[in-house]
Amino acid sequence: MLRVARLCLLLFAAPAFAQPADQPPRSLEGRGLDNLVAFTRLLGYVRYFHPSDAAAETSWNAFAIHGVKEVEGAKSPEALARRLEELFRPLAPTVQVWAAGKAPEMPRELTERDAAIVAWRHLGVDVGGRMPNYRSQRIDSRTPLLDGAANLAQETEPGLVAGRKVRFRAWLRTEGFGQHGGAGIWTQGWNDDGDEMAMDMQDRPFRGTQWQEVELVGQLQEKVTSFYVGVVLRGGGRAWVENAVLEAARPDGTWEAVPLKNAGFDEEDPGTKGRPAGWTWSDRTRDFALAMATDCREGGCASITGAPTAPPKLPPPAEVFEAELGGGVSCRVPITLYRNEKGETVPTAHGWIPPATNGWQPSGNDRATRLADVTLAWNVFQHFYPYFDVVRTDWPAALREALTSAATDRDETAFLDTLRLLVARLHDGHGNVGLRSRSWEKYASLPLALRWIENGLTVAAVVPGKAERVRPGDVILELDGVPAAEALTKRERLASGATPQWIRWVALGRLGRGLAGETVKLKIQPAAGEPYEVSLAYDVKFPYPEEPRPESVSEVRPGIWYVDLSRIDDGAFNAAVAKLAEARGVVFDLRGYPGKVSPVVLQHLTDTAITSAQWNIPIVTRPDRQGMDFQFSNWSLEPRQPRIRGKVAFLTDGRAISYAETYMGMVEHYRLAEIVGGPTAGTNGNVNPFELPGGYTVSWTGMKVLKHDGSQHHGIGIQPTVPVAPTLKGVREGRDEVLEKGIEVVSSP
């Protein structure tokens, strides 16, 4: 409280500043570039690894924008070292910076003493995206670690809660937690723009030994495409849960019940070992057990038990991290500190106070904001991206290139390309950068499905009534006078991907989309006759055009069924599973993303328990990924009845990424079916999005996924057992050659 009061006094006492303004583009080279590289590296070390109270409370976005302006003009290594120390000393008094070869003595505050030692420990990293798999916390040598977390979760109908005030409540009781860990309830919603709507009890875990009803209340946005509720347990102890209730407010303020499956936790799932029906179980560390319980308040309940945890062993603060920053300077950054009897880190830092902005807001039209954004983004990946061991990229060179480009970008749109090029250097299929001022709602698609077939940009499908002259199988030669191959290559350069097939799908999607209402002139070569030109508008809203497919669940031949996993949900599958079990053959289409269907499909294809591939969340305690360890987890799926016993094939290609590859990885490892089509995207693992000043949103993969046998998945993906690709002749004849091959495979004796 004293620190907060002192900050308030300093803020009120701050002198008036001139009205800030956007800095215009200006080249960055030589000494200035070296200075910003050094600043970037030091910012990452202090932000993520120096465990002072002041550093943990700093507004790093504002600090980065201020810092790039302060540091760029240093004329020599000595001047740079002084300026860096002046900037960072309020946050981290024990950080030292010096010109090469002139190391100072170690600070006395780092000598041995009888006190708790505190350090940063990142499970993945918390970059503000509120992703439950990832978190960053300061731990100390006298407090048990709470690595593990287990969840009971259930997806609900989003249309029943969208735009409404919601209340989720349940009865809980616990035992064995002491002062650490506990239980809680949570809700999580998403919309198509990637916005998350989450409520949880992480800041107030429940540790009561008597039954008590807990609740969460919050307002949801109008557009909700998925919504989940759940119960979480962290740490060593046991928790009981019963009588979960989800409600949405009516216009008059009264509450309306939203249906939950097995809300009383009294129905056992016959396909699992003593677990409650209707709820999905997730245990990232295998340290937890879930069971139906009998010692309930009333009716039924479920219990979750966690294994005991112990305090971590941390190195003494005198074991500092040292590094060369570039620009002729080096640094010494303690990555552990002592904590005094008041709970403060030693030495106590007074904190950094942002300069007054008088209403000025960061944007990509400001040079300092652009440079700061590169600094902030580069550091996230430098310390936490888990795939630098398998992707070939010169990441230090990428920093210099991005800073140089950001300095001269003409506006926020040009800088969007700079950030996309930086992220593309990760070779990460989840890597992407968006700009809030150019949100997806402002975009639309051409009325064409574009594919690259036989070395040509091919029209695979046409939206009826939108482009009367264009036919499937026509080849686009030019877009607004630019050769099609050149236009596609330009977009591939800015697309992040671990494999060429995913990069091409991303580039094709961007090639076919533009600002709604704008037009593009196409030069087209038809199947017969001379080339012609046509102007088409970007006027097709999501979902964007795709090649024609059968009905999502349909009998495509006598005894042969087709199921499109990108278009169905669990309800549609469960309604059809009895017919599928009796079928002679089933073709599952995974040329896309199974956004609404759970892995229940796979449970009907096996007689024994199966698991997903290996998911590994980085455990990071030192800079530059030194000693990066991993927390292992995976899914375990029990078989379900009825068993689908006919021949099965899965169709897939480069569009199948992430969750789709979780599906396909189990199909591949357990040989559940033939895999027909092309290789998948080669990127899996939960994303970890973050925002940058100026309205930029960045997504990337925050965990490492390995195949079941521990071999590499990233950049490889799932390979087909029956390779087949569309041909120009097939498209012109209106045939789906991949589906035809799948039908042939499951129809054979």
C-alpha positions in Angstrom: 0.0 0.0 0.0 2.9 2.4 0.7 4.2 1.9 -2.8 0.9 2.6 -4.3 0.5 5.8 -2.3 4.0 7.0 -3.3 3.1 6.3 -6.9 0.0 8.4 -6.6 1.8 11.3 -5.1 4.4 11.2 -7.8 1.8 11.1 -10.5 -0.1 14.1 -9.1 3.2 16.0 -8.7 4.4 15.3 -12.3 5.0 18.4 -14.3 3.0 19.3 -17.4 4.3 17.9 -20.7 3.9 19.2 -24.2 1.3 17.4 -26.3 2.9 14.2 -27.7 2.6 13.6 -31.4 3.1 10.7 -33.8 6.7 10.5 -34.9 7.1 10.4 -38.7 9.0 7.7 -40.6 12.8 8.0 -40.4 15.5 5.5 -41.4 17.2 3.4 -38.7 20.8 2.2 -39.2 24.2 2.1 -37.7 24.5 3.2 -34.1 20.8 3.8 -33.6 19.9 0.3 -34.8 22.6 -1.2 -32.5 21.1 0.8 -29.6 17.6 -0.5 -30.1 18.8 -4.1 -30.4 20.5 -3.7 -27.0 17.4 -2.1 -25.5 15.2 -4.9 -26.9 17.3 -7.7 -25.4 17.6 -6.0 -22.0 13.9 -5.3 -21.9 13.2 -9.0 -22.4 15.6 -10.0 -19.6 14.1 -7.6 -17.1 10.5 -8.0 -18.0 10.4 -11.8 -17.9 13.2 -12.8 -15.5 14.1 -10.0 -13.0 11.6 -10.8 -10.2 11.4 -7.3 -8.5 8.0 -6.1 -7.4 8.4 -2.9 -9.5 9.2 -4.9 -12.7 6.2 -7.1 -12.1 3.9 -4.0 -11.9 5.3 -2.1 -14.8 3.3 -1.2 -17.9 5.7 -2.6 -20.3 3.9 -1.4 -23.4 4.3 2.2 -22.3 7.8 1.6 -21.1 8.8 0.2 -24.5 7.4 3.2 -26.4 9.2 5.6 -24.0 12.5 3.6 -24.1 13.0 3.4 -27.8 12.9 7.2 -28.0 15.3 7.6 -25.1 17.9 5.0 -26.3 18.1 5.4 -30.0 20.3 8.6 -30.0 23.1 7.3 -27.7 26.4 8.2 -29.4 28.7 5.5 -28.0 28.7 2.3 -26.0 29.4 4.2 -22.8 26.5 6.6 -23.4 24.3 3.6 -24.2 25.2 1.8 -21.0 24.5 4.9 -18.9 21.1 5.4 -20.6 20.0 1.8 -20.2 20.9 1.8 -16.5 19.0 5.0 -16.0 16.0 3.6 -17.7 15.9 0.2 -15.9 17.2 1.2 -12.5 13.8 2.3 -11.2 12.5 -1.2 -12.0 15.5 -3.3 -11.2 18.2 -1.6 -9.0 20.5 -4.7 -9.2 20.6 -4.8 -13.0 24.0 -3.6 -14.3 25.0 -2.5 -17.8 28.5 -1.6 -18.9 30.6 -1.0 -22.0 32.3 -4.3 -23.0 35.3 -5.2 -20.9 34.4 -2.9 -17.9 32.3 -5.1 -15.7 31.4 -3.5 -12.3 31.4 -5.3 -8.9 28.5 -7.4 -7.9 25.8 -5.5 -5.9 26.0 -6.2 -2.2 22.2 -6.7 -2.0 22.8 -10.1 -3.7 24.9 -11.6 -0.9 23.7 -14.6 1.2 21.0 -14.0 3.8 18.3 -16.0 5.6 15.3 -15.1 3.6 12.9 -16.5 1.0 14.2 -16.4 -2.6 11.9 -15.3 -5.3 12.0 -16.0 -9.1 9.9 -16.0 -12.2 8.6 -19.3 -13.5 6.8 -19.3 -16.8 4.5 -22.2 -17.8 4.4 -21.2 -21.4 4.0 -17.5 -20.7 1.2 -15.3 -19.7 1.1 -12.5 -22.3 -2.4 -11.2 -21.4 -4.3 -13.6 -23.6 -6.0 -15.3 -20.6 -5.2 -18.7 -21.9 -5.7 -21.2 -19.1 -2.9 -23.4 -20.2 -0.3 -20.7 -19.9 0.7 -18.6 -16.9 3.6 -16.7 -15.5 4.1 -16.4 -11.7 6.7 -15.3 -9.2 7.5 -18.3 -7.0 9.5 -18.4 -3.9 11.6 -21.0 -2.1 9.2 -21.5 0.8 5.9 -21.9 -1.1 4.8 -25.1 -2.8 4.5 -25.1 -6.6 1.0 -25.3 -8.0 1.9 -26.6 -11.5 -1.0 -29.0 -11.9 -4.5 -28.2 -12.8 -7.4 -30.4 -13.6 -10.7 -29.4 -15.2 -14.2 -30.7 -15.6 -15.7 -28.8 -18.6 -18.9 -28.7 -20.6 -19.7 -26.8 -23.8 -23.2 -25.2 -23.8 -25.3 -23.8 -26.6 -23.8 -20.3 -27.3 -27.1 -18.9 -28.8 -28.7 -19.2 -25.3 -26.2 -16.9 -23.6 -25.0 -14.5 -26.4 -25.4 -10.9 -25.5 -26.9 -11.7 -22.1 -25.8 -11.5 -18.4 -24.9 -15.0 -17.2 -24.6 -16.6 -13.8 -22.8 -19.9 -13.2 -22.8 -21.4 -9.8 -22.0 -24.7 -8.1 -21.6 -26.2 -4.6 -18.0 -27.0 -3.5 -16.2 -28.3 -0.5 -12.5 -29.1 -0.1 -10.0 -30.7 2.3 -6.2 -30.8 2.6 -5.2 -27.5 0.8 -3.9 -25.4 3.7 -2.9 -22.0 2.3 -2.1 -23.0 -1.2 -4.2 -24.2 -4.2 -7.9 -24.8 -4.1 -10.9 -25.3 -6.3 -13.0 -22.9 -8.4 -15.5 -22.6 -11.2 -15.0 -20.8 -14.5 -16.7 -19.8 -17.7 -15.1 -19.1 -21.1 -16.6 -17.8 -24.3 -15.2 -16.9 -27.7 -16.4 -15.1 -30.8 -15.3 -15.4 -34.5 -12.9 -12.4 -34.0 -10.9 -14.3 -31.4 -12.2 -12.3 -28.5 -12.4 -14.2 -25.3 -15.0 -13.7 -22.6 -13.8 -15.4 -19.4 -14.6 -15.5 -15.7 -12.8 -17.6 -13.2 -11.8 -17.9 -9.5 -8.0 -17.9 -9.9 -7.6 -14.8 -7.7 -9.9 -16.3 -4.9 -9.6 -20.1 -4.9 -12.1 -21.9 -2.7 -10.6 -23.8 0.2 -13.6 -24.2 2.5 -14.1 -27.5 4.3 -17.9 -27.1 4.5 -20.2 -27.1 1.5 -20.7 -23.7 0.1 -22.3 -22.4 -3.1 -19.9 -20.2 -5.2 -20.9 -18.1 -8.3 -19.6 -16.1 -11.2 -21.7 -13.3 -12.8 -20.8 -11.4 -16.0 -22.0 -9.9 -19.3 -21.3 -11.6 -22.6 -20.9 -10.0 -26.0 -23.5 -10.2 -28.7 -21.5 -12.6 -30.9 -20.6 -15.8 -29.0 -19.6 -18.8 -31.1 -18.6 -21.1 -28.3 -19.2 -21.1 -24.5 -17.9 -23.4 -21.8 -18.4 -23.8 -18.1 -16.2 -25.8 -15.8 -14.7 -26.7 -12.4 -10.9 -26.5 -11.8 -8.6 -27.8 -9.1 -5.1 -26.7 -8.5 -2.5 -28.1 -6.1 -2.6 -31.0 -3.6 -5.9 -31.6 -2.0 -9.4 -32.9 -2.7 -12.5 -31.1 -3.8 -16.2 -32.1 -4.2 -18.6 -30.5 -6.6 -22.4 -30.8 -7.1 -25.4 -29.1 -8.4 -24.0 -26.9 -11.2 -26.4 -24.2 -12.5 -26.1 -21.9 -15.5 -28.5 -19.1 -15.9 -29.0 -16.2 -18.3 -30.8 -13.0 -17.4 -34.1 -12.0 -19.0 -34.9 -8.4 -20.0 -36.8 -8.0 -16.7 -33.8 -9.0 -14.7 -35.0 -12.5 -13.7 -32.9 -15.6 -14.4 -33.7 -18.2 -16.9 -32.0 -21.7 -16.6 -29.7 -22.7 -19.4 -29.6 -26.5 -19.8 -26.5 -28.4 -18.6 -25.9 -32.1 -19.0 -25.7 -34.0 -15.8 -25.7 -30.8 -13.7 -26.0 -32.9 -10.5 -23.0 -35.1 -11.3 -25.0 -38.1 -10.4 -25.0 -39.9 -13.8 -22.0 -42.1 -14.6 -20.6 -42.2 -18.1 -20.9 -45.9 -19.2 -18.0 -45.4 -21.6 -15.5 -44.3 -18.9 -14.2 -45.5 -15.6 -16.4 -44.1 -13.0 -16.6 -40.5 -14.3 -19.6 -38.2 -14.5 -21.4 -38.2 -17.9 -21.7 -35.1 -19.9 -18.4 -33.5 -18.6 -15.0 -33.5 -20.3 -12.1 -34.3 -18.1 -8.7 -32.7 -18.6 -5.6 -33.4 -16.4 -2.5 -31.8 -17.9 0.0 -33.4 -15.5 -1.5 -36.8 -14.7 -1.4 -35.8 -11.0 -5.1 -35.7 -10.5 -7.9 -38.3 -10.1 -11.6 -37.9 -10.9 -14.3 -40.1 -9.6 -18.0 -40.2 -8.8 -18.5 -39.7 -5.0 -21.0 -40.8 -2.4 -20.1 -38.4 0.4 -22.2 -35.6 -1.1 -24.4 -32.8 0.3 -27.5 -34.1 -1.4 -27.9 -36.4 -4.4 -24.8 -37.1 -6.4 -21.4 -35.3 -6.7 -18.0 -35.7 -8.2 -14.6 -35.5 -6.5 -11.2 -34.4 -7.8 -8.0 -35.3 -5.9 -4.6 -33.6 -6.5 -1.2 -34.9 -5.5 0.8 -33.0 -2.9 3.3 -30.4 -4.1 6.6 -29.1 -2.7 8.5 -25.8 -2.7 11.0 -25.3 -5.5 14.8 -25.2 -5.1 16.0 -21.8 -6.4 19.6 -20.6 -7.0 20.9 -17.8 -4.8 20.7 -14.2 -6.3 24.5 -14.1 -6.6 24.2 -16.5 -9.5 23.3 -13.8 -12.0 22.6 -14.0 -15.7 25.2 -12.2 -17.9 24.9 -11.5 -21.6 26.2 -9.3 -24.4 23.4 -7.0 -25.6 25.1 -5.7 -28.8 26.0 -2.1 -29.4 29.2 -2.7 -27.5 27.5 -3.2 -24.1 26.9 -6.1 -21.7 24.5 -6.7 -18.9 24.2 -8.6 -15.6 20.6 -9.4 -14.6 19.8 -11.3 -11.3 17.1 -13.8 -12.0 16.4 -14.5 -8.3 16.1 -12.0 -5.4 15.6 -12.1 -1.7 12.3 -11.3 -0.1 12.2 -9.4 3.2 9.9 -9.9 6.2 7.4 -7.4 4.7 7.2 -9.6 1.6 9.1 -7.1 -0.6 11.9 -8.0 -3.0 15.3 -6.7 -2.0 16.4 -4.1 -2.8 13.0 -2.3 -3.0 12.6 -0.5 -6.3 10.3 2.6 -6.5 9.0 1.8 -9.9 8.8 3.6 -13.3 6.2 6.3 -13.8 5.1 6.8 -17.4 5.4 10.3 -18.8 2.1 12.2 -19.4 0.5 11.6 -22.8 -2.3 14.2 -22.6 -4.7 12.0 -24.5 -2.2 10.8 -27.2 -2.8 7.1 -28.1 -0.3 4.7 -29.6 -0.9 3.6 -33.2 0.9 2.1 -36.1 1.2 5.5 -37.7 3.7 6.5 -35.0 7.3 5.5 -35.5 8.1 4.9 -31.7 5.0 2.7 -31.4 6.1 0.6 -34.3 9.6 0.2 -32.9 8.3 -0.7 -29.5 5.9 -3.3 -31.0 8.8 -5.1 -32.7 10.7 -5.0 -29.3 7.8 -6.5 -27.4 6.8 -9.1 -30.0 10.4 -10.3 -30.7 11.0 -10.9 -27.0 7.9 -13.2 -26.5 9.3 -15.5 -29.2 12.9 -15.2 -28.2 12.3 -16.6 -24.7 9.2 -18.8 -25.1 8.7 -20.1 -28.7 9.2 -23.9 -28.4 10.1 -24.7 -32.0 13.4 -22.9 -32.6 15.1 -26.3 -32.4 13.4 -27.6 -35.5 12.8 -24.4 -37.6 15.6 -22.8 -39.5 15.6 -19.1 -39.0 18.1 -16.4 -37.9 16.1 -14.8 -35.2 18.6 -12.1 -34.2 18.7 -11.1 -37.8 14.9 -11.0 -37.9 15.0 -8.4 -35.1 17.3 -6.1 -37.0 15.3 -6.4 -40.2 12.0 -5.8 -38.4 13.3 -2.7 -36.6 14.8 -1.3 -39.8 11.5 -1.8 -41.6 9.3 -0.5 -38.8 11.3 2.8 -38.6 10.4 3.7 -42.2 6.9 2.1 -42.6 4.6 4.8 -44.0 1.5 3.9 -41.9 -0.2 1.3 -39.7 -1.0 -0.9 -42.8 2.5 -1.0 -44.0 3.6 -2.0 -40.5 1.1 -4.8 -40.5 3.2 -6.4 -43.2 6.4 -5.8 -41.2 4.9 -7.7 -38.2 3.6 -10.4 -40.5 7.0 -10.9 -42.0 8.6 -11.1 -38.5 6.1 -13.7 -37.4 6.5 -15.6 -40.7 10.2 -16.1 -39.7 8.9 -18.4 -37.0 7.6 -20.9 -39.5 4.5 -21.4 -37.2 1.2 -22.4 -38.8 -0.6 -20.6 -35.9 1.4 -17.4 -36.5 -0.6 -14.5 -37.6 -1.0 -10.7 -37.1 -4.2 -8.8 -37.3 -5.1 -5.1 -37.0 -8.2 -4.0 -35.1 -8.9 -1.1 -37.5 -9.0 -3.7 -40.3 -11.1 -6.3 -38.5 -12.5 -9.3 -40.4 -16.0 -7.7 -40.4 -14.7 -5.1 -43.0 -13.6 -7.9 -45.3 -15.4 -10.2 -47.8 -14.4 -12.8 -50.3 -14.6 -13.1 -54.0 -17.5 -15.4 -55.1 -14.9 -18.0 -56.0 -13.1 -20.8 -54.3 -9.4 -20.5 -55.4 -7.0 -23.4 -55.5 -3.5 -23.9 -56.9 -3.9 -26.9 -59.3 -1.3 -28.1 -61.8 0.8 -24.9 -61.5 -2.2 -22.6 -62.0 -4.5 -20.5 -59.9 -7.8 -22.4 -60.5 -11.4 -21.6 -59.8 -12.6 -24.6 -57.8 -16.2 -23.4 -57.3 -18.4 -20.4 -58.0 -21.1 -18.9 -55.8 -24.3 -19.2 -57.8 -25.5 -15.9 -59.3 -22.3 -14.0 -58.4 -20.0 -14.6 -61.5 -22.1 -16.0 -64.3 -19.3 -16.2 -66.9 -16.8 -17.9 -64.6 -16.8 -21.7 -64.5 -15.1 -24.2 -62.2 -11.8 -25.2 -63.8 -11.1 -21.7 -65.3 -7.6 -20.5 -64.6 -6.9 -17.0 -63.4 -3.9 -15.5 -65.2 -3.8 -12.0 -63.7 -5.4 -10.0 -60.8 -5.5 -6.3 -61.5 -2.7 -6.8 -64.0 -0.4 -8.7 -61.7 0.4 -12.3 -62.8 -1.4 -14.8 -60.6 1.8 -16.6 -59.5 3.4 -13.3 -58.6 0.4 -12.2 -56.6 0.3 -15.5 -54.7 4.0 -15.5 -54.0 3.7 -12.0 -52.5 1.1 -13.3 -50.0 3.1 -16.5 -49.3 6.0 -14.3 -48.2 3.9 -12.8 -45.4 2.2 -16.1 -44.3 3.6 -18.0 -41.4 3.6 -21.7 -41.8 5.6 -24.8 -40.9 4.9 -26.4 -44.2 4.5 -25.2 -47.8 1.0 -26.7 -48.0 -0.3 -24.5 -45.1 1.5 -21.4 -46.4 -0.2 -21.9 -49.7 -3.7 -22.3 -48.1 -3.2 -19.1 -46.1 -2.0 -17.2 -49.2 -4.9 -18.5 -51.3 -7.3 -17.3 -48.6 -5.8 -13.8 -48.5 -5.6 -13.6 -52.3 -9.4 -14.2 -52.5 -10.3 -11.7 -49.8 -10.4 -7.9 -49.7 -12.2 -4.9 -48.3 -16.0 -5.5 -48.7 -17.4 -3.8 -51.8 -14.1 -3.2 -53.6 -13.5 -4.9 -56.9 -10.7 -6.7 -58.7 -10.2 -7.2 -62.4 -9.4 -10.8 -63.3 -7.9 -12.1 -66.5 -9.2 -15.6 -67.0 -8.3 -18.5 -69.3 -11.4 -20.7 -69.7 -11.3 -24.4 -70.5 -11.8 -23.6 -74.2 -11.5 -20.3 -76.1 -9.6 -17.1 -75.6 -8.8 -15.4 -72.3 -11.3 -12.9 -71.1 -11.5 -10.2 -68.4 -14.1 -9.8 -65.6 -14.4 -7.5 -62.6 -15.7 -9.1 -59.4 -16.5 -7.6 -56.1 -15.5 -8.8 -52.6 -19.0 -9.3 -51.5 -19.3 -12.8 -50.0 -19.3 -12.8 -46.2 -18.2 -15.7 -44.0 -18.3 -18.6 -44.5 -16.1 -18.2 -47.6 -16.6 -20.3 -50.8 -15.4 -23.9 -50.7 -15.5 -26.7 -53.2 -18.9 -28.5 -53.4 -19.4 -31.4 -51.0 -22.3 -33.8 -50.2 -24.6 -33.1 -47.3 -22.7 -33.1 -44.0 -24.1 -36.5 -43.0 -25.3 -38.5 -46.0 -25.3 -41.9 -47.7 -23.3 -41.3 -50.8 -23.5 -44.9 -52.1 -25.5 -47.8 -50.9 -24.0 -48.7 -47.5 -21.4 -46.0 -47.8 -21.7 -42.9 -45.6 -20.1 -39.6 -45.7 -19.5 -37.3 -42.6 -18.0 -33.8 -42.9 -16.4 -33.2 -39.5 -15.9 -29.5 -40.3 -19.7 -29.0 -40.5 -21.2 -31.2 -37.8 -21.4 -31.1 -34.0 -21.7 -33.8 -31.4 -25.5 -33.8 -31.7 -25.5 -34.5 -35.4 -22.9 -37.2 -35.0 -24.7 -38.9 -32.1 -27.9 -38.9 -34.1 -26.2 -40.7 -36.9 -23.8 -43.1 -35.1 -26.2 -46.0 -35.1 -26.4 -45.9 -38.9 -22.7 -45.4 -39.2 -22.1 -48.5 -37.1 -24.1 -50.6 -39.5 -22.5 -49.1 -42.6 -20.2 -51.0 -45.0 -17.9 -48.0 -45.1 -17.6 -44.5 -43.7 -15.7 -41.5 -45.2 -14.9 -38.8 -42.6 -13.9 -35.5 -44.2 -11.3 -33.5 -42.4 -10.3 -31.2 -45.1 -10.7 -28.3 -42.7 -11.3 -27.8 -39.0 -13.6 -29.8 -36.7 -14.7 -26.7 -34.8 -17.9 -28.1 -33.2 -17.3 -31.8 -32.8 -15.5 -33.4 -29.9 -13.1 -36.5 -30.3 -16.2 -38.7 -29.6 -16.0 -39.8 -33.2 -12.7 -41.6 -32.6 -14.1 -43.3 -29.5 -16.5 -45.2 -31.8 -13.5 -46.4 -33.9 -11.6 -48.4 -31.3 -12.1 -51.3 -28.9 -9.3 -50.1 -26.5 -8.4 -46.8 -24.8 -6.4 -44.4 -27.0 -4.5 -41.2 -26.3 -3.6 -38.1 -28.2 -0.1 -37.1 -29.2 2.3 -35.6 -26.7 1.6 -32.0 -25.6 4.4 -30.2 -23.9 4.1 -26.8 -22.3 7.5 -25.0 -21.9 8.7 -24.4 -18.4 11.0 -21.4 -18.6 13.0 -20.0 -15.8 16.1 -18.6 -17.6 16.4 -16.2 -20.5 17.0 -17.2 -24.2 15.3 -20.6 -23.6 18.2 -21.8 -21.6 17.3 -25.1 -19.9 13.8 -25.0 -21.3 11.9 -27.9 -19.8 8.4 -29.2 -20.5 5.2 -30.1 -18.7 3.7 -33.2 -20.4 0.0 -33.9 -21.0 -2.3 -35.6 -23.4 -5.9 -36.8 -23.8 -7.1 -40.3 -22.9 -10.2 -41.5 -24.7 -12.1 -44.6 -23.7 -14.0 -46.7 -26.4 -17.7 -46.1 -26.9 -20.5 -48.1 -28.3 -21.7 -48.7 -30.9 -18.4 -49.6 -32.6 -18.2 -48.5 -36.3 -16.9 -51.7 -37.8 -17.0 -51.0 -41.5 -14.0 -49.8 -43.5 -13.2 -46.2 -42.6 -11.2 -43.5 -44.5 -10.3 -39.9 -43.4 -9.9 -37.3 -46.1 -7.4 -34.5 -45.3 -5.0 -32.0 -46.8 -3.0 -28.9 -45.9 -6.1 -27.1 -44.5 -6.1 -29.5 -41.5 -4.3 -27.8 -38.7 -4.1 -27.9 -34.9 -7.1 -29.7 -33.4 -7.7 -31.4 -36.8 -4.2 -32.8 -36.5 -4.9 -34.0 -33.0 -7.7 -36.0 -34.7 -5.5 -37.2 -37.5 -2.5 -38.0 -35.3 -4.6 -40.6 -33.4 -5.9 -42.0 -36.7 -2.3 -42.3 -37.9 -0.8 -43.8 -34.8 -3.5 -46.3 -34.0 -4.2 -47.0 -37.7 -7.9 -46.4 -37.2 -8.5 -45.7 -40.9 -6.8 -45.0 -44.2 -5.7 -41.4 -44.7 -6.7 -40.1 -48.2 -5.5 -36.9 -49.7 -2.5 -34.8 -48.9 -0.3 -33.9 -45.9 -1.7 -31.8 -43.1 -0.5 -28.4 -42.0 2.2 -29.6 -39.6 1.3 -27.3 -36.6 -0.4 -28.3 -33.4 -0.7 -27.0 -29.9 -2.7 -24.3 -28.1 -2.2 -20.8 -29.4 -1.2 -18.0 -27.0 -2.4 -14.7 -28.5 -1.3 -11.2 -27.3 -2.0 -7.6 -28.2 0.5 -4.9 -29.1 0.1 -1.1 -28.8 -1.7 0.3 -31.8 -4.3 -2.4 -32.0 -2.2 -5.3 -33.4 -3.1 -8.8 -32.3 -0.5 -11.6 -32.6 -1.2 -15.4 -32.4 1.4 -18.1 -32.2 1.9 -21.6 -30.9 2.8 -21.7 -27.2 3.4 -25.4 -26.7 5.4 -28.2 -28.4 3.5 -31.1 -29.8 5.3 -34.4 -30.6 3.9 -37.5 -32.2 3.0 -40.4 -30.0 6.4 -41.9 -30.3 8.1 -38.7 -29.4 9.1 -37.8 -33.0 8.7 -34.4 -34.7 5.3 -33.3 -35.8 6.0 -29.6 -36.4 6.8 -29.0 -40.0 5.9 -32.6 -40.9 2.3 -33.2 -40.1 0.3 -36.3 -40.8 1.1 -38.0 -44.1 -1.6 -39.7 -46.3 -1.6 -43.5 -46.7 -3.4 -43.0 -50.0 -2.0 -39.8 -51.6 -4.4 -38.1 -54.1 -4.8 -34.5 -55.3 -7.4 -32.7 -57.4 -6.7 -32.3 -61.1 -7.7 -29.6 -63.5 -9.7 -32.2 -65.5 -11.5 -33.3 -62.4 -12.5 -29.8 -61.4 -13.8 -29.1 -64.9 -15.9 -32.3 -64.8 -17.3 -31.3 -61.4 -15.7 -34.2 -59.6 -14.3 -34.4 -56.1 -11.4 -36.8 -56.8 -10.3 -37.0 -53.1 -13.8 -38.0 -52.0 -14.0 -40.4 -54.9 -10.8 -42.1 -53.8 -12.1 -42.3 -50.2 -15.3 -43.9 -51.4 -13.2 -46.4 -53.4 -11.1 -47.2 -50.4 -14.0 -48.0 -48.1 -15.9 -49.8 -50.8 -13.2 -52.3 -51.6 -13.5 -55.8 -50.1 
